[in-house]
Amino acid sequence: MAFWRKKSGSPPPAPAGVAPPPQPVQHDDPPTQFLSGDPLRDRKQVRVLLDAIARVSESRDLESLLEHVVDSAVETTGAEQGLLILLDDSGQQSVRVARKRHKASGMADSLTDVKYSTSVVGKVLEAETPLRTTVQTDAEALELGASVFDLKLRAVMCVPLSPDGVQGKAHLRGALYVDSKAATREFKDEDLSLFYALAQHIAIALENAHLNLESLEKVRLERSLEIASEIQEGLMPKAPPVLPGYDVFGWYRPAEHATGDFYDFVKTRDGRLAVVLGDVTGHGIGPALVTATAQASLRSYAKVLPDPGTVVTMLNQDLSERLDTGMFLTLFLAFLSADGTVQFVNAGQTPPLLWRQKDGTIETLRGTGPALGLLNDFEYEVGSAVVLEPGDTLVMLTDGLIEARHRDRPDRLFDEQGVRAMLSEIGYTNPSAKDLTESLVKSVLEFAGGEREDDMTVVAVRRTT
């Protein structure tokens, strides 16, 4: 028998008085020479290899391609059966393709019932080297493995799909295998060389199929994210309801296709305007689904419940049953009255800042309770009411802006001080809510060099009269 392996070494000495068993012929390099010098045989070998190359390049039907290549391996080597064997995620051998020399004779009823030498395949995959053997005696069969002896195999050949020198992937680990029980069957070096080449084309076919699947999955995922982004954008208000005496504007940008941030404006039953800013932990499709649920529930509660504390309490009870462990929602909810009174609940959200036109001071609307989803029975209460005077501006924002990193000094954050500085700089110019928001966003993005590590959302509320 002959095989190829990475390292060669001297076999252990035989015990005294015992004839040493036949030693394998070892080769440092994989087999590459499949021409025998017989013109008819060589033409057939070349034709088989070229056909395999063409089919791998052109075929879009992976299963038919694999069956054809295994059939070719069986026919050209004169084996009785040929198998394509792959390792599953747990490292167990699994027959992917099984073919007989005469296709009409068929195989076992199920691929799991196919009989072959698992020990030979195991040795080949462990050493990542091809193996060719002709078994002359029962002792040689047992030396290869009990399965060779039990199946009465007389000729076995097996090559890994990704041996040294071939760029294979771990997920494609497997082997091409043929065997025969005929006493006259003997696999030659040329058989192994062609067999080796066919195995590499199977590896290429499987890798191409895997890459194609990855590409399709990527396209599907990107389209799903685009759809999620479109849906979420549709949920964001195009313009706030009109409330006399107020100028309101909202802006957001996701770090990915979809965002865990949201804002909304809801006209209450008693004529007030509910303004909400929320931020679900993380960003991407998962948090985006939570924001859609939270936004829908909040709109329903805010329209019928007059107290913002009750609204947030109901929403918290609703979300606590749905959020996965470790996920929560920070939220700021304010009810604006026509006379300038603002009732609010701050459930773990970045504290909004209130710039006073009269003297340029800046107030902080701090938290009144924990983030939603942490304590399902928490009763949220309204914070101390504030009154907006004409020219006063309330700025709500998520931590994506506060925690923006400096483009040259990543240890430096924009921070609340950056927002305060911007408000102090442009507040006296009496900007609209939109102009103020755009100035803030511009300042943050310039500070961060245009980079966004997290979702960013801003809502500005300005009292006009």
C-alpha positions as CSV (number, residue, x, y, z in Angstrom):
1,M,0.0,0.0,0.0
2,A,1.1,3.6,-0.5
3,F,0.2,6.8,1.1
4,W,1.4,10.4,1.5
5,R,1.8,12.2,4.7
6,K,3.3,15.4,6.1
7,K,6.3,13.9,7.9
8,S,8.3,10.8,7.1
9,G,10.0,8.7,9.7
10,S,11.4,5.3,10.3
11,P,8.9,2.6,11.3
12,P,9.4,0.9,14.7
13,P,11.5,-2.2,14.6
14,A,9.7,-5.6,14.5
15,P,9.9,-7.9,17.5
16,A,12.7,-10.5,17.4
17,G,11.7,-13.6,15.4
18,V,8.7,-11.8,13.7
19,A,8.9,-10.9,10.0
20,P,8.2,-7.1,9.6
21,P,4.9,-6.3,7.8
22,P,5.1,-4.7,4.3
23,Q,6.0,-1.0,4.8
24,P,4.2,1.7,2.9
25,V,5.9,3.7,0.2
26,Q,6.1,7.3,1.3
27,H,6.2,10.5,-0.8
28,D,6.9,14.0,0.3
29,D,4.6,15.6,-2.2
30,P,1.0,15.0,-3.2
31,P,0.5,12.9,-6.4
32,T,0.4,14.9,-9.6
33,Q,1.4,12.6,-12.4
34,F,-1.6,10.8,-13.8
35,L,-0.3,10.0,-17.3
36,S,0.7,6.3,-17.7
37,G,2.2,6.3,-21.2
38,D,-0.8,4.3,-22.5
39,P,-2.3,6.7,-25.2
40,L,-5.8,5.4,-24.8
41,R,-5.8,5.4,-21.1
42,D,-4.1,8.9,-20.9
43,R,-6.6,10.4,-23.4
44,K,-9.4,9.1,-21.2
45,Q,-7.8,10.5,-18.1
46,V,-7.3,13.9,-19.6
47,R,-10.8,14.0,-20.9
48,V,-12.2,13.1,-17.5
49,L,-10.2,15.9,-15.8
50,L,-11.0,18.5,-18.4
51,D,-14.7,17.6,-18.2
52,A,-14.6,18.0,-14.4
53,I,-12.9,21.4,-14.8
54,A,-15.5,22.6,-17.3
55,R,-18.4,21.3,-15.2
56,V,-17.1,23.0,-12.0
57,S,-16.7,26.3,-13.9
58,E,-20.1,26.2,-15.5
59,S,-22.5,24.1,-13.4
60,R,-25.1,25.7,-11.2
61,D,-26.5,22.4,-10.0
62,L,-24.2,21.4,-7.1
63,E,-25.8,18.0,-6.4
64,S,-25.6,16.9,-10.1
65,L,-22.1,18.2,-10.3
66,L,-20.9,16.2,-7.2
67,E,-22.6,13.0,-8.4
68,H,-21.0,13.4,-11.9
69,V,-17.5,13.9,-10.4
70,V,-17.9,10.9,-8.0
71,D,-19.2,8.8,-11.0
72,S,-16.1,9.8,-12.9
73,A,-13.9,8.8,-10.1
74,V,-15.6,5.4,-9.8
75,E,-15.5,4.7,-13.6
76,T,-11.9,5.8,-14.2
77,T,-10.4,3.9,-11.3
78,G,-12.5,0.8,-11.8
79,A,-13.8,1.0,-8.2
80,E,-17.1,-0.6,-7.1
81,Q,-18.3,2.4,-5.1
82,G,-17.3,6.0,-4.6
83,L,-18.2,8.3,-1.8
84,L,-18.0,12.0,-1.0
85,I,-17.7,12.2,2.8
86,L,-17.8,15.5,4.8
87,L,-17.3,16.2,8.4
88,D,-20.2,17.8,10.2
89,D,-19.9,20.5,12.9
90,S,-19.3,17.9,15.6
91,G,-16.5,16.3,13.5
92,Q,-18.5,13.2,12.6
93,Q,-18.3,11.7,9.1
94,S,-21.3,12.1,6.9
95,V,-21.8,10.7,3.4
96,R,-22.8,13.5,1.1
97,V,-22.7,11.5,-2.2
98,A,-22.6,7.7,-2.7
99,R,-22.4,6.1,-6.2
100,K,-21.9,2.6,-7.6
101,R,-19.8,1.8,-10.6
102,H,-22.9,0.6,-12.4
103,K,-25.5,3.2,-11.6
104,A,-28.4,0.9,-12.3
105,S,-27.4,-1.2,-9.3
106,G,-28.1,1.7,-7.0
107,M,-26.8,2.2,-3.5
108,A,-28.2,1.6,0.0
109,D,-31.7,2.9,0.8
110,S,-30.2,5.7,2.8
111,L,-26.9,7.5,2.8
112,T,-26.6,6.6,6.5
113,D,-26.7,2.9,5.6
114,V,-23.7,3.1,3.2
115,K,-20.9,0.8,4.2
116,Y,-17.3,2.0,3.9
117,S,-14.1,2.1,5.9
118,T,-14.6,4.9,8.4
119,S,-11.1,4.2,9.8
120,V,-9.4,4.8,6.5
121,V,-11.3,8.1,6.1
122,G,-10.4,9.1,9.6
123,K,-6.7,8.5,9.1
124,V,-6.7,10.4,5.9
125,L,-8.5,13.4,7.4
126,E,-6.4,13.3,10.5
127,A,-3.1,13.3,8.6
128,E,-4.5,15.3,5.7
129,T,-2.7,13.0,3.3
130,P,-3.9,10.8,0.4
131,L,-3.9,7.0,0.8
132,R,-3.9,4.2,-1.7
133,T,-3.7,0.5,-0.7
134,T,-4.2,-3.0,-2.1
135,V,-4.9,-5.4,0.7
136,Q,-3.3,-8.9,0.2
137,T,-4.0,-10.5,3.5
138,D,-6.3,-10.3,6.5
139,A,-3.4,-9.0,8.6
140,E,-3.0,-6.0,6.3
141,A,-6.7,-5.4,6.4
142,L,-6.7,-5.3,10.2
143,E,-3.7,-3.0,10.1
144,L,-5.8,-0.5,8.2
145,G,-8.8,-0.9,10.4
146,A,-11.5,-3.4,11.5
147,S,-13.9,-1.9,8.9
148,V,-11.6,-2.9,6.0
149,F,-11.5,-6.5,7.4
150,D,-15.2,-6.7,8.1
151,L,-16.2,-5.3,4.7
152,K,-13.7,-7.7,2.9
153,L,-12.2,-4.8,1.0
154,R,-9.2,-5.5,-1.3
155,A,-8.5,-2.1,-2.7
156,V,-9.1,1.3,-1.1
157,M,-8.2,4.8,-2.1
158,C,-9.0,8.0,-0.3
159,V,-7.8,11.6,-0.5
160,P,-8.7,14.7,1.6
161,L,-10.5,17.6,-0.1
162,S,-8.2,20.2,1.2
163,P,-4.6,18.7,1.7
164,D,-1.5,20.8,2.0
165,G,-1.0,23.4,-0.7
166,V,-4.7,23.7,-1.5
167,Q,-6.7,26.6,-0.2
168,G,-9.5,24.8,1.6
169,K,-11.8,26.0,4.3
170,A,-12.4,24.2,7.7
171,H,-16.1,24.0,7.0
172,L,-15.3,21.9,3.8
173,R,-13.2,19.2,5.5
174,G,-13.9,15.9,3.9
175,A,-12.6,13.2,1.6
176,L,-13.2,11.5,-1.7
177,Y,-13.2,7.7,-1.3
178,V,-13.4,4.6,-3.5
179,D,-13.1,0.9,-2.7
180,S,-13.4,-2.5,-4.3
181,K,-13.9,-6.0,-3.0
182,A,-12.5,-7.6,-6.2
183,A,-9.3,-9.5,-5.6
184,T,-8.0,-8.5,-9.0
185,R,-8.6,-4.7,-8.5
186,E,-5.5,-2.7,-7.8
187,F,-5.3,1.1,-7.8
188,K,-2.2,2.5,-9.4
189,D,-0.3,5.7,-8.9
190,E,-2.0,7.3,-12.0
191,D,-5.4,6.4,-10.5
192,L,-4.4,8.2,-7.3
193,S,-3.1,11.2,-9.1
194,L,-6.4,11.7,-11.1
195,F,-8.4,10.9,-8.0
196,Y,-6.5,13.6,-6.2
197,A,-7.2,16.1,-8.9
198,L,-10.9,15.2,-8.9
199,A,-11.0,15.7,-5.2
200,Q,-9.7,19.2,-5.5
201,H,-12.3,20.1,-8.1
202,I,-15.0,18.8,-5.7
203,A,-13.5,21.1,-3.0
204,I,-13.6,24.0,-5.4
205,A,-17.2,23.2,-6.3
206,L,-18.2,23.1,-2.6
207,E,-16.3,26.3,-1.8
208,N,-18.0,28.0,-4.8
209,A,-21.4,26.9,-3.6
210,H,-20.6,28.1,-0.1
211,L,-19.4,31.5,-1.3
212,N,-22.5,31.7,-3.6
213,L,-24.8,30.9,-0.6
214,E,-22.9,33.5,1.5
215,S,-23.4,36.0,-1.2
216,L,-27.1,35.3,-1.5
217,E,-27.5,35.4,2.3
218,K,-25.7,38.7,2.3
219,V,-28.0,40.1,-0.4
220,R,-31.1,38.9,1.5
221,L,-29.8,40.3,4.8
222,E,-29.0,43.6,3.2
223,R,-32.4,43.8,1.6
224,S,-34.1,42.8,4.9
225,L,-32.2,45.6,6.7
226,E,-33.1,48.0,3.9
227,I,-36.8,47.1,4.4
228,A,-36.5,47.4,8.1
229,S,-34.9,50.9,7.7
230,E,-37.6,51.9,5.3
231,I,-40.3,50.7,7.7
232,Q,-38.7,52.5,10.6
233,E,-38.2,55.7,8.7
234,G,-41.9,55.5,7.9
235,L,-42.7,55.3,11.6
236,M,-40.7,58.5,12.3
237,P,-43.0,61.6,12.2
238,K,-42.6,63.6,9.1
239,A,-43.7,66.8,11.0
240,P,-45.0,67.3,14.5
241,P,-48.7,68.2,15.1
242,V,-49.2,71.9,15.4
243,L,-49.4,73.3,18.9
244,P,-49.7,77.1,19.1
245,G,-46.7,78.7,20.7
246,Y,-44.2,75.9,19.9
247,D,-41.6,75.2,17.3
248,V,-40.6,71.5,17.4
249,F,-38.1,69.5,15.3
250,G,-36.7,66.0,15.4
251,W,-33.7,64.3,13.7
252,Y,-32.1,60.9,13.7
253,R,-29.3,58.9,12.0
254,P,-28.8,55.1,12.6
255,A,-25.3,53.7,13.1
256,E,-26.4,50.8,10.9
257,H,-29.4,50.3,8.6
258,A,-31.8,50.3,11.4
259,T,-31.7,52.2,14.7
260,G,-32.5,51.5,18.3
261,D,-33.4,55.2,18.8
262,F,-36.8,56.7,18.1
263,Y,-38.7,59.9,18.6
264,D,-42.3,60.8,18.2
265,F,-45.0,63.4,18.6
266,V,-48.5,62.5,19.7
267,K,-51.5,64.9,20.1
268,T,-53.2,64.0,23.3
269,R,-57.0,63.8,23.9
270,D,-56.9,67.1,25.9
271,G,-55.0,69.0,23.3
272,R,-51.5,68.8,24.7
273,L,-48.5,67.6,22.6
274,A,-46.6,64.5,23.9
275,V,-43.0,64.5,22.8
276,V,-41.0,61.3,23.3
277,L,-37.3,60.3,22.8
278,G,-36.3,56.7,23.3
279,D,-33.1,54.5,23.0
280,V,-33.1,50.7,23.1
281,T,-29.7,49.2,24.1
282,G,-27.6,48.3,21.0
283,H,-28.3,49.1,17.4
284,G,-29.4,47.2,14.4
285,I,-32.4,45.0,13.5
286,G,-33.1,43.6,17.0
287,P,-33.4,47.0,18.8
288,A,-35.3,48.4,15.8
289,L,-38.0,45.8,16.3
290,V,-38.3,46.8,20.0
291,T,-38.5,50.5,19.1
292,A,-41.4,49.8,16.7
293,T,-43.2,47.9,19.4
294,A,-42.6,50.6,22.0
295,Q,-43.5,53.4,19.7
296,A,-46.8,51.8,18.8
297,S,-47.7,51.1,22.4
298,L,-46.7,54.5,23.6
299,R,-48.8,56.3,20.9
300,S,-51.8,54.4,22.1
301,Y,-51.3,55.1,25.8
302,A,-50.4,58.8,25.3
303,K,-53.6,59.5,23.4
304,V,-55.9,58.3,26.1
305,L,-53.9,58.6,29.4
306,P,-53.6,62.2,30.8
307,D,-50.6,61.5,33.1
308,P,-47.2,60.8,31.5
309,G,-46.2,58.8,34.6
310,T,-49.0,56.4,34.0
311,V,-48.1,56.2,30.3
312,V,-44.6,55.2,31.1
313,T,-45.6,52.7,33.8
314,M,-48.0,51.0,31.4
315,L,-45.3,50.9,28.7
316,N,-42.8,49.4,31.1
317,Q,-45.2,46.6,32.1
318,D,-45.8,45.9,28.5
319,L,-42.1,45.8,27.5
320,S,-40.9,43.9,30.5
321,E,-42.7,40.8,29.3
322,R,-41.0,41.0,25.8
323,L,-37.5,42.3,26.3
324,D,-34.7,39.7,26.4
325,T,-32.4,39.7,29.5
326,G,-29.9,42.6,29.3
327,M,-32.0,44.7,26.9
328,F,-33.8,47.8,28.1
329,L,-35.2,51.1,26.9
330,T,-34.3,54.5,28.1
331,L,-37.1,57.1,27.6
332,F,-37.9,60.7,28.0
333,L,-41.6,61.7,27.7
334,A,-42.8,65.3,28.0
335,F,-46.4,66.6,27.8
336,L,-46.4,70.2,26.5
337,S,-49.3,72.5,27.4
338,A,-50.3,75.6,25.5
339,D,-49.3,77.8,28.5
340,G,-45.7,76.6,28.4
341,T,-46.0,74.0,31.2
342,V,-44.0,70.8,30.6
343,Q,-44.7,67.6,32.6
344,F,-42.1,65.0,32.0
345,V,-40.8,61.5,33.0
346,N,-37.1,60.7,32.5
347,A,-36.7,56.9,32.6
348,G,-32.9,56.6,32.4
349,Q,-32.5,58.8,29.4
350,T,-29.6,61.2,28.8
351,P,-30.8,64.3,30.8
352,P,-32.3,66.9,28.4
353,L,-31.0,70.5,28.6
354,L,-33.2,73.6,28.9
355,W,-31.7,76.8,27.7
356,R,-33.2,80.0,29.1
357,Q,-33.5,82.9,26.8
358,K,-33.8,85.4,29.6
359,D,-30.4,84.9,31.2
360,G,-28.6,82.2,29.2
361,T,-28.6,79.7,32.0
362,I,-29.0,76.0,31.2
363,E,-31.0,73.6,33.4
364,T,-30.9,69.8,33.4
365,L,-34.0,67.6,33.5
366,R,-32.7,64.7,35.4
367,G,-34.0,61.2,35.8
368,T,-37.2,60.3,37.6
369,G,-36.9,56.5,37.3
370,P,-35.0,53.6,35.9
371,A,-34.9,52.5,32.2
372,L,-37.9,50.5,31.1
373,G,-37.6,46.7,31.1
374,L,-35.5,46.5,34.3
375,L,-38.3,46.6,37.0
376,N,-41.6,45.4,35.7
377,D,-43.6,46.7,38.7
378,F,-42.0,50.1,39.0
379,E,-44.4,53.0,39.3
380,Y,-43.1,56.0,37.4
381,E,-43.9,59.5,38.7
382,V,-43.8,62.9,36.9
383,G,-40.9,65.1,37.7
384,S,-41.2,68.7,38.9
385,A,-43.0,70.6,36.2
386,V,-41.1,73.3,34.3
387,V,-42.4,76.3,32.4
388,L,-41.0,77.4,29.1
389,E,-40.9,81.1,28.5
390,P,-40.8,82.6,25.0
391,G,-37.4,81.9,23.5
392,D,-36.6,79.0,25.8
393,T,-35.4,75.9,24.1
394,L,-35.5,72.3,25.4
395,V,-33.0,69.9,23.8
396,M,-33.4,66.1,24.1
397,L,-30.7,63.8,22.7
398,T,-29.5,60.2,22.9
399,D,-26.1,59.1,24.1
400,G,-24.9,58.6,20.5
401,L,-24.1,62.4,20.5
402,I,-22.9,62.7,24.1
403,E,-20.5,59.8,23.7
404,A,-19.2,60.8,20.2
405,R,-15.4,60.4,20.2
406,H,-12.9,63.0,19.1
407,R,-11.5,62.2,15.6
408,D,-7.9,62.5,16.9
409,R,-8.3,61.8,20.6
410,P,-10.6,58.8,21.1
411,D,-10.4,59.1,24.9
412,R,-12.1,62.5,24.6
413,L,-15.9,62.6,24.3
414,F,-18.2,65.4,23.0
415,D,-20.0,65.1,26.4
416,E,-22.7,67.2,27.9
417,Q,-20.2,70.1,28.1
418,G,-20.1,70.1,24.3
419,V,-23.8,70.5,24.1
420,R,-23.8,73.3,26.7
421,A,-21.1,75.1,24.9
422,M,-23.0,75.0,21.6
423,L,-26.2,76.2,23.3
424,S,-24.4,79.1,24.9
425,E,-22.8,80.0,21.6
426,I,-25.9,80.1,19.4
427,G,-28.8,80.4,21.9
428,Y,-28.9,84.2,21.7
429,T,-29.2,84.2,18.0
430,N,-32.8,82.9,18.5
431,P,-32.5,79.9,16.1
432,S,-35.4,77.8,15.1
433,A,-35.7,74.3,16.5
434,K,-34.5,73.0,13.1
435,D,-31.5,75.3,12.9
436,L,-30.4,74.6,16.4
437,T,-30.6,70.8,15.8
438,E,-28.6,71.1,12.6
439,S,-26.0,73.2,14.3
440,L,-25.7,70.6,17.2
441,V,-25.4,67.7,14.8
442,K,-22.8,69.5,12.7
443,S,-20.7,70.3,15.8
444,V,-20.8,66.6,16.9
445,L,-19.9,65.2,13.5
446,E,-17.1,67.7,13.0
447,F,-15.8,66.7,16.5
448,A,-16.0,63.0,15.6
449,G,-14.6,63.4,12.0
450,G,-17.9,62.2,10.6
451,E,-17.8,58.9,12.4
452,R,-20.9,57.5,14.2
453,E,-20.4,54.6,16.6
454,D,-24.0,54.7,17.9
455,D,-27.4,55.8,16.8
456,M,-27.9,59.6,17.1
457,T,-31.3,61.3,17.7
458,V,-32.1,64.9,18.7
459,V,-35.5,66.6,19.4
460,A,-35.6,70.3,20.0
461,V,-38.6,72.1,21.5
462,R,-38.7,75.9,21.4
463,R,-41.3,78.2,22.9
464,T,-42.1,80.9,20.4
465,T,-44.9,82.9,22.2
